[in-house]
Structure formats: C-alpha cells, structure tokens
C-alpha cells in the first residue's frame, strides 16, 4: 500500500492521542514518529564500516545498503513509529553495581540481560500494537522491529525526538537516561512527524573517561573491536590478550558508560516482570556460573538473550574473569585455590577456544 491517505480517515490529533495512550497500555514508555530519511547518518555508517570498527559483525556491512534505506525493508514505508521500553528493574542500584565490579570473585552480567530476552518481549507487544492500529484505521502496510533487522534504530529514534545521541553513541533522554530498549513499526501511512530533541551532554565526557578499554575513541565514535560488550557477546573468537585484564569480572556485556552517565540519575524503573532478574544473575559468583553444565546453561538461559552466545563463549568469558580474580591481590588464597581447581578440572574436556582461555587464566 502506498496511499498518501490514512485508510479510514480520523482526526490526526485524536489519532496521535490514541497512539500515545495505547502505547502506554502495552508497556511502552515513549512514542515518537519520524520519516524514513537518514541523511548524513548513512555517510557516517559507511565511514565506520570502511574503518573496520564493526569488527566481525559482518551483518553490519552485508546489509549496509538496507540500513541506509528503511524503505527497502517495507516497500512504500514513509514513517517510523519509534518506541522505548524501560528495562531497569526495581532491585537495581547503581552503587551496588559499582561495588560488584570491585569484587573480582563475583560475576557481572549487563543489567539489560538479567531478565527475559527483550527481543521477544518487545516484538510481541509491537505486533499487538500494529494490529490495534489496523483495527483503528484499517488495513495498511507495516513491519515491526526491535534490534532484529538492518535498521539504524538509534538514529531513527533520535530523529523522532525520543532523545539525543550521547557521546557513548547510545540514545539519552531527560526522562529516563539510557536504560531503555528501542522498537519500531515501519508503516506506509503518512502520519505527522515529531521534532528532534537538542543534545544535552555539554562538555561532559564521563562515559569516554570511564571506558575500561578506551573503546569510545572520541565523542560519538565507538570502536566495537575494543568494546567489552562486543568482545563478550558478538566476538566469536578468542578475547584479544590486550583487553583481558580490562574485562575484569564482566562476563556478559558492560554497563560502565551508562552507570557513570549523570543523566541516568533519572533512569526510570520498569514495572514489567519480564525484566526482573532471573537465576541470581545479579548476585552470582564466578564459581557458581562456572559450575553450570551445558544443559544447565541452556535451561537457565531459556528465554534469555544470553543463550544466543552459546556455552563455549560463556565459558570463555568466565575463564577470563577467573584469571583476573587469580591476578587480584585482594582475593584470599583460599578462594584462588578454588578457582584454580575449577579451571584445572575443566581443562581436559574443554574445547579449543575455552582451553586457551583457561590456560591463560591459570598463568595469571
């Protein structure tokens, strides 16, 4: 459908109020609308790819043309309904997160990944939202997305006015900082668009200064190859030796640039049970997670984003963290003995990827 008119004409103001109301009922915390034009963002994407800063995320370059033109995903699409969904559970305290990073024997899993897989939660609700819109205005062309297709989500959300690009490249807004997921509905209906928001980072560069691996090479410039989130999640190979110490006890993702951001003092709590912590991931020790068999890993991470990295990468990450604990003078010898024993017992049956990291850890 490429009609320039809404199928069943309704008052635009009332329609927008209805969209806002329905989005809140479905658990979304913000809604804005923009067009599909990406302007200079396309040029910046290609420069980033040409510099190889995407690492081994080959899908980024493979679908670069589609990322530059959302209309290729939905023929006739002229608007993008962008939404946010807060994920910070009521139990999360940033001070506690900093304390956890200081205790080398504890495992640190990125806050967003401690609950259910946001892809499933967001996609189901976006699909329901689209169907409600269809009942309201009649049949129209659409497709829903949430970090699941070659779409420049942050740039579209920025254009829509859901926030501004922080110097760490994440989206920020004044109501909830950066602790939210993004979702989109591409539509072929010419809905009125919203205004962009002015950036409010000023001279602050706390996110740049705190990054353990200096992955934020300049304001708004991220080298994924250095980023702990990339290294522990997207990277399929060995963790480069030069970044292993900087990883500390982070075994899945990294939140440092968000924990330090002044705007996250406004971070809103999620009321959705989906994002509540599961299986003690906010309190577990390295040894507890290391003790999981592959079957336990699969079962405990069922419905979790973590499951997608597989057992081998999970063990790889844990081995690095355990090696860092062994190198920490603050860790008691009795605890180090337990770590060495656990690593040594696993070495004979470990695959090549995990074995290399175990050997590195034991040499710490």
SVG drawing of the C-alpha trace seen along z (x, -y; Angstrom):
<svg xmlns="http://www.w3.org/2000/svg" viewBox="-12 -22 64 56">
<polyline fill="none" stroke="black" stroke-width="0.4" points="0.0,0.0 1.4,-3.4 -1.6,-5.6 -0.9,-9.1 -4.0,-8.9 -4.9,-7.1 -7.2,-4.2 -10.0,-5.2 -9.6,-9.0 -9.6,-10.0 -8.8,-13.2 -5.0,-13.4 -4.9,-14.9 -7.2,-12.3 -5.2,-9.6 -2.0,-10.7 -3.5,-10.9 -4.9,-7.3 -1.4,-6.1 0.2,-7.5 -2.5,-6.0 -2.3,-2.6 1.5,-2.5 1.4,-3.1 -1.2,-0.4 1.1,2.0 4.0,1.1 5.9,-1.3 7.3,-4.4 7.8,-6.7 6.5,-7.1 7.6,-9.5 7.2,-9.4 9.7,-10.3 10.2,-9.8 12.5,-7.2 15.2,-9.6 18.6,-9.1 20.6,-11.9 24.2,-12.2 23.9,-9.2 24.3,-7.0 27.7,-8.6 28.8,-8.1 27.8,-4.5 29.8,-3.8 32.9,-5.6 32.6,-3.5 32.4,-0.3 35.3,-1.3 37.4,-1.7 36.6,1.8 35.3,0.7 32.4,3.2 34.9,6.0 33.4,9.4 29.9,8.2 29.8,8.9 26.0,8.5 26.6,4.7 28.5,4.4 26.5,7.1 23.3,5.2 24.7,1.7 22.6,0.7 19.4,1.7 20.4,-0.1 20.7,-3.2 17.1,-3.0 14.4,-1.7 12.0,-1.7 13.8,1.4 12.5,3.4 8.9,2.3 8.1,1.2 6.2,-2.0 7.2,-2.8 7.2,-6.6 7.0,-6.7 8.6,-5.0 6.7,-4.8 9.6,-4.6 9.0,-3.5 11.0,-3.0 10.6,-0.5 12.4,-0.9 14.2,2.2 15.7,1.2 14.1,3.4 13.3,2.0 16.1,4.1 18.9,2.4 21.1,-0.1 24.0,-1.7 26.1,-1.9 25.8,1.8 26.7,2.3 30.0,0.4 30.7,2.4 30.1,5.7 32.8,4.6 35.3,4.2 34.8,7.8 36.8,10.0 35.2,13.2 31.7,12.1 30.3,12.3 29.0,9.2 26.2,9.6 25.0,6.5 21.8,5.3 19.7,5.5 20.4,9.2 19.4,10.4 15.7,10.9 13.9,12.2 15.1,11.7 13.9,8.2 13.6,9.1 10.7,11.4 9.0,9.0 9.3,6.0 8.4,7.8 5.2,9.4 4.0,6.1 4.9,4.2 3.0,6.7 0.0,6.3 0.3,2.6 0.3,2.7 -2.8,4.9 -4.6,2.5 -3.7,-0.4 -5.1,1.7 -8.4,2.1 -8.4,-1.7 -7.5,-3.0 -8.0,0.0 -5.6,2.2 -2.1,0.8 1.4,1.9 3.7,2.4 6.5,4.4 7.8,4.4 11.4,4.4 13.5,4.5 17.2,5.0 16.3,7.7 16.9,6.3 19.3,4.0 17.8,0.8 19.5,-2.2 17.4,-2.2 19.2,-4.8 19.4,-7.3 15.7,-6.9 14.8,-7.3 17.0,-10.4 15.3,-11.9 11.9,-11.1 12.7,-13.1 13.0,-10.2 16.3,-11.6 19.7,-12.6 22.9,-10.7 25.2,-10.5 29.0,-10.6 29.0,-6.9 26.7,-6.6 23.7,-5.4 20.4,-7.3 19.8,-9.5 16.7,-11.4 15.9,-13.6 13.1,-11.4 14.9,-8.0 18.6,-8.4 19.6,-5.5 18.2,-2.4 15.5,-1.5 15.1,0.7 14.1,-0.6 11.4,0.7 10.0,-0.4 7.0,0.1 7.6,-0.9 4.4,-2.0 3.2,-3.2 0.9,-5.7 1.9,-9.4 1.5,-10.2 2.6,-13.6 6.2,-13.6 7.7,-14.8 10.6,-17.2 14.1,-16.2 15.5,-17.0 18.5,-19.1 21.5,-17.3 22.3,-17.9 25.7,-16.4 27.5,-19.7 31.2,-19.3 30.7,-16.1 32.8,-13.1 32.4,-10.8 31.5,-7.9 34.7,-8.4 36.9,-8.5 35.4,-5.5 35.5,-3.0 37.8,-0.2 39.2,0.4 39.0,-3.1 36.5,-1.9 35.0,-5.4 37.8,-6.8 36.3,-10.3 32.8,-11.8 30.2,-9.9 32.9,-7.5 32.9,-3.8 35.4,-1.2 33.4,2.0 36.6,4.1 37.6,2.7 34.2,2.7 33.7,5.3 30.1,5.8 31.3,6.7 34.2,8.8 32.0,10.9 28.9,11.2 29.4,10.6 33.0,11.7 33.1,15.5 36.9,15.9 39.4,15.6 39.3,12.4 42.4,10.4 45.0,10.7 45.5,6.9 41.8,6.5 41.6,9.4 42.8,7.6 40.5,4.7 37.5,7.0 37.8,7.6 34.8,9.7 32.4,8.7 31.2,11.9 28.4,10.6 28.4,7.0 29.5,3.9 27.5,1.1 30.2,-1.3 29.4,-4.1 25.7,-4.0 26.5,-3.7 28.6,-6.8 26.3,-8.9 24.7,-11.8 21.5,-11.5 20.9,-8.0 20.1,-9.5 16.7,-9.9 16.6,-6.3 13.0,-5.0 12.1,-1.6 10.4,1.0 7.1,2.3 7.3,5.4 8.1,8.7 9.8,9.8 12.9,7.7 13.2,8.9 16.5,10.6 16.5,14.4 18.7,17.2 20.6,14.9 22.5,13.3 22.9,10.1 24.5,11.9 26.2,15.0 29.9,15.7 32.2,16.7 32.4,20.2 28.7,20.6 28.3,19.8 31.3,21.9 29.7,24.9 26.8,24.9 26.9,27.8 25.9,27.1 22.5,28.5 22.1,26.2 23.3,23.2 20.6,24.0 17.8,24.5 18.6,21.5 19.0,19.1 15.9,20.3 14.1,17.1 17.2,15.1 19.4,13.0 22.5,14.7 21.6,18.1 22.4,16.9 26.2,16.7 26.3,20.4 28.0,22.3 31.5,22.1 31.6,18.2 30.0,18.2 32.9,20.3 35.4,18.3 34.2,15.1 34.1,16.8 37.6,18.1 39.0,14.6 37.2,13.2 38.5,16.1 42.0,15.4 41.6,11.7 40.4,12.9 43.6,15.0 45.7,11.9 43.9,9.8 46.0,9.5 42.8,8.7 41.4,12.2 42.2,14.6 44.4,17.6 41.7,20.0 39.4,18.5 42.2,18.6 42.7,22.3 39.1,23.0 39.3,21.1 42.5,22.9 40.9,26.3 37.8,25.5 39.7,24.3 42.2,27.2 39.4,29.8 37.7,28.3 40.8,28.1 41.0,31.8 37.4,31.7 37.3,28.0 37.1,27.2 40.0,25.3 38.5,21.8 37.8,22.3 41.0,24.3 43.2,21.4 41.5,19.0 41.8,21.5 45.5,21.8 45.8,18.0 43.8,17.8 45.9,20.4 49.1,18.5 47.8,15.4"/>
</svg>
